[in-house]
Amino acid sequence: MYRQGDVLIVPVAQEALPPHVAVAPKERRDGRGRLVLALGEVTGHAHAVVGPGDLVREPGPLGPLLLHLPQGGRVVHEEHAAITLPRGWFRVIRQREYVPGSVRIVAD
């Protein structure tokens, strides 16, 4: 497992991937060519992957992302040290915060 701020990145075995991943639409890269895992609502900074890969969003409003890095990659953020990931699949989970009566994504 890897953590960068409020983002948790968990390796996923190929055989454990949901079947829809093969045909699911891929998330678009941002204007800088990065795969954005989480955008800081307060600062505008982003947890992002540079280099080759794909990002698939799971269904649901708080659904995690599935990240595929065929050659490995680096997760970068303006306020955190970069993380080097090996090649493979990963589930990207945003930290959530309990608020009485609901759950919300932690704002960076």
C-alpha positions, -999 to 999 in steps of 0.1 A, spaced: 0 0 0 10 35 -7 -3 68 8 2 104 -4 -17 128 18 -54 119 16 -49 94 -12 -45 57 -6 -31 35 -34 -36 -3 -30 -22 -29 -54 -49 -51 -71 -41 -84 -87 -51 -87 -124 -75 -116 -116 -93 -95 -89 -103 -67 -114 -140 -62 -120 -150 -75 -154 -162 -41 -167 -127 -26 -165 -118 -39 -199 -145 -19 -216 -149 10 -192 -142 45 -205 -109 59 -194 -105 92 -175 -90 120 -195 -57 136 -188 -55 171 -176 -40 200 -196 -5 191 -184 -9 155 -196 -13 140 -161 -37 114 -148 -53 133 -119 -61 110 -89 -74 138 -67 -76 175 -71 -71 198 -41 -103 218 -38 -86 244 -16 -51 247 -31 -57 236 -67 -28 212 -63 -32 176 -76 -22 141 -68 -13 130 -103 5 103 -123 30 113 -149 38 88 -177 19 61 -194 -11 46 -178 -49 45 -177 -74 55 -151 -109 40 -148 -136 54 -124 -157 29 -105 -195 35 -104 -210 55 -76 -204 91 -62 -176 80 -39 -164 51 -62 -127 46 -62 -105 48 -92 -86 19 -108 -51 29 -121 -32 8 -146 5 14 -149 20 -9 -176 55 4 -170 52 17 -134 50 53 -127 53 82 -103 26 99 -82 35 136 -78 20 164 -57 32 200 -51 33 195 -13 43 159 -9 73 137 -19 68 118 -51 59 81 -49 73 55 -73 49 27 -81 57 -6 -98 39 -17 -129 4 -32 -124 -31 -23 -113 -40 -2 -83 -72 10 -65 -71 47 -56 -91 56 -26 -97 91 -12 -98 95 25 -133 101 38 -144 120 68 -174 112 90 -198 141 94 -228 133 115 -255 121 91 -232 118 61 -197 110 48 -176 134 28 -143 133 9 -115 150 28 -105 184 11 -68 189 5 
